[in-house]
Amino acid sequence: MNRRDFIRASMAGAAGLSLLGVPSPAWATDQVRLTILHSNDVHSRIDPYPMDGRPNAGLGGMARRAHLVNQIRRQEKNVLLFDSGDIWQGTPYFNLFDGELEYKLMTQMRYDAATLGNHDFDNGLAGLQRQLPNAGFPFLTANYDFSRTILKGRFLDYKIFEKENIKIGVFGLGIELAGLVDSRNYAQTVYLDPLERARAMVKQLREVEECNMVICLSHLGFDFTNEPEKINDQKLARQVAGIDVILGGHSHLFMTEPKIISHPNGRDTLINQVGKDGLYLGRLDFTFNRRSKEKNSVASAVVPVGAVVKTS
């Protein structure tokens, strides 16, 4: 995929979404279309923002997100739904139910995978362990070593999804917890270098698993202007070739379109993030050649949660 193949189709406001820039239904051609939906930093926001005059009033809410996701699934043949961490902490729902409600609602929404954010450690490892049975989806984290903790063996480095013979490899990366999270809450969890782990994941997914696409669910943050030594999504994209998409979190950054990082081999890495509190749902529509399995194009959209997706 090169820059001229990148089509942006986004809507501002809650009026709705019309993906007029997206090619005609891929299953009617020699193309396969893959729709990636993603959230980040929802922070236990179960209900919509109140109608109190604040920016984004009336947007968000997990019931509305579920409705929106179901609409898209009815329209599209191949859909994957991901979250990039900080599912917990931010409203009384978390204080009352310790994360149980968030996991159960995401399970009903049929999330395919998520990664861990720093606030997902706010109830400690024991609190995370108690709620994992309520999550009917895997947590992917390649750079947290839990082998010396009660969560040994509870997480995957990566997972492979297959849609119409297109193999999509997905792995997760988390931010350094020291200095950000109370050490009692992560105990003997060992933080591994995200660049080294990302290179290992790309090698595994590309060469061993023979994936046609590689996605990273990242809670590293988009950028740290005042802390240049920290690894972030932009450094990850520039220094680790072979990642097609980084779905980011932690920065609460609302991106109207993905940032494209080009590599010398002609391939690009897209970085995307959709703010916080579940106000928006990120959408990326990729097309693949059915025979060669090469990516041909991508369209992006930022969908306000509460919008009505128009049907054709």
N, C-alpha and C positions, 0 to 999 in steps of 0.2 A: 504494500500500500504506500503510495506517495502522497504528497500534499494536495495535488490537484484532485485526488480521489476522495478527499475528505469533504463531506457534505454536512453542513450544519443545518439542523431543522429544529429550532427551539421556539417555545412560546413564553412570553413574559406575562405574568398575571394568572388569574384563576379561571379565565374564560374557557380554556380547553386546549387540546392538542390536536393538530392535524399534520401528520408526517408526509406532507406533499413532496418533500425532497427525497423520500425513500423510494427505491425502485419498486416496480410492480411485484406482486407476490412471488417470492423466490421459488416456491415449490411448483409454480407453473412454468418454470424455465429450466435452464441447465445450471441454475444457481441454487445454493442452499443459504437461507437467511437465518442468522442466529441473533436473538434479541437478549441483551444483557441488561438486567434491571439491578439497581443497587442503591443502598442507603448507607449512612454513616452518622455516628454521634447522635443517635436518637434520644439518648439520655432519659429513658423512662417516660417519654412524652406519649402517654396513652391517648389523651384527649386532644382535640384541636385547640389552637390558640383561641382564647375568648374574644368575643366581639366587643373589644374595649377601645378601639381606635388606634391600637399600636400597629406598627408595620407587620404585615402578614396576618392580621387578625382574621380568624376563621379558617386559616389553613392548617393542615396537618391532621393528626389523629390516626390511630392504627386501624380502626374500622374502615376509614376512607382509603387508607393505603391498600388494605386488603381488597376493597372493591375495585380500585384502580388496577391492581395487579391482575385480578380475575378478568377484567375487561381486556387487558392486553393479552392474556393467555388465550382468550377466546378468539382473538384476531390473529395471533401469531402461532406458528406451529412449534417453534423451537425457542423456549424461553428458559433462562437461568436467572435466579434471584439471589443476591449476595448482600452481606453487611460487613462493614469495615471497622467495627468495634465501637466501644463506649455505648453499649446497649443500655447499661444501667446508669443510675444516679442522676437526679435532677428534679424529680417530682415526689410527692408523698406516696405515690404508688410503690416506689422502690423501698421507702422506709417502712411501709406497712407489710409488703409481701416479699421483700428480700430478693426480687428479681424473678420470682415464679411467674408472675403475670406476663412479663415481657417475653419470656421464653415460650410460654404456652401460646401466646398470640402469634409469635413468629412461626411456630410450628404449624398452626392453623393456616398461616399464609403460605406454607410450603417453601420456606427459605431452603436453598440448596446448600449453603455453607456460610460461615461467618468467621471472622478472626477476633482476637481479644484486644480490647483497648485497656488503657491504664485504669479506667473507672470500673472495669469488670473485675477488678481485684478488691473493690471497696469493702466487701464482706469477708476478705481473707480467702485463703485456699479452701478452708472448710465450708465457707458460705458458697463458694463456686461449686464445690463438690456436691453440696446438697441440692443445688438447682440443676445440675447437668442432666438428670433424668427427665426434666421437663423440656429439654431441647431436643426436638426430633430432627435435628440437622447437625452436621459435624462442625466443630471448631478447628480451623486450620492454623497452625502456628509452627513455623520452621525454625525460629530463633529463640524460643524459650525452652530450656531444658528442665523438665519437671521430674527427672529420674530420681532425684533425692527428696521428693515430696510425696504427699498423699495423692497427688494427681498423676503419678507415674502411669503412662500408658493410656491416658484418657483423651489425648489429642492426636491428630494426624498432622504430618508435615504438609501433605498435599492430597488432593483427590482428583480423579479423572472423570469427566463427564463426556458422554458421547451423544451427538445429535446428528442423525442421518449420515453416519460414518465419519463425521468430523469429530476429532478427539480434542477436548479442551482440558488442559491441565491447569489446576488452580492451587496456589500455595499462599500461606499467610505469613506476615511479618509484623512484629510488635515493637513498640518504642521501649527504650531503656527505662526500667522501673526505678532504679536507684535515684534518689533525689526527687522523684515524682510521686512515688507511692510509699506509704509507711512500710518499712522493711518487715514488720511483723505480718503484713498482709500478703507478701509474696514468699516469705521464709527462705527456703533453700533453692528457689527457682534461679537458674543460671541464664544470664543474658548472653546470647551468642551473636557474633558480628553479623549484622544483616546483609552486608555485601557478600561476604563469604558464603553465607547460607543461600542467598539468592542465586549465586553462580552455581552452587551445587544443585539447587532445585531446577534451574534452567537446563543443566546438563542431563539430569535425570529425566525430566519431562520431554526434552527434545530428542535426546539420543537413545535413551533406554525405552521410554514409553511411547516414543514416536508421535507426540502430540502435534496437532496442526496449529494450535493456539495456546499461548501461555498467559495466564492472568495472575496478578499478585493482589491479594487483599491486604492492604497496608494500613497500619495505624502508626506510621512513622512521622506523619506530618508533612505538609507540602514544602515548607521552607522554614528556616530559623535564621533570620537576618542577624540577630544579636548573638547567636551561638553557631558560628560557621563550622565548628568542629563536629557538630551532630549530623548523623546520617538522616536524610529526608528523601521524599519521593523523587525530587529532581535529581539529586545525586545518584539515587538508585537507578533511575532511568538512564542517566548518562554513563554510568560506570558498569552497568550489567546489561550487555546486549542480549537479546533473545526474549525479552518480556514484551508482549504485545500491548497489554493494558495494565495499568496500576490504578486500582480503585482505592482511593485514599480516604483517610480520616484524620482525626485529632485536631486539625487546624480550624475546623468549622468554616472552611472556605467555600463560599458559594461560587462555583465556576459556571459561567454561561455556556462555555464550550470547553472541551478537553485541551490541555496543553500538549503539543506534539514535540517530542524529542527525537531528532533524526540521528541515525547511526551511519558510519562509513559504508556499511554493507548495503545501504539503501533501504533498510527496514526502519520503521518508526515505532516508538513507544508512546502510547497515549496515557496521560494522567488525568483522572477525573475525580471530582469531589462535589458533594451537593449540600454544603452548609451544615445544618444541625436540626435537631428536634423533629425530624421526619416531615419537615414542611414541603420538601421536594423529593421526587423520585428521579434518580438518574436513569437514562436509557441510552444504550448504544446498539445500533442495528448493523451487523456485519453481513456481508455476502461473501460466499466462498464458491469457487468453481467446483461443481459437483465431481468432476473427474480428477483434476489436479489437486483439489483441496486447498488451493491457494486463496488468500484473501483478495477480494477485488475492490471493495469499497466499504465505507462506514458512514452512517448518519448518526448524529447525536441529538438528544432532546433533553431538556430539563422540564419535568412535568410537575406542576404544582399539585400537591395532594389535596384533593377537593375538586380538581378539574374533571370534566367529563371528556373521555376519549371518544372522538367521533368515529363512527363505523362507516365503512365504505358501502 
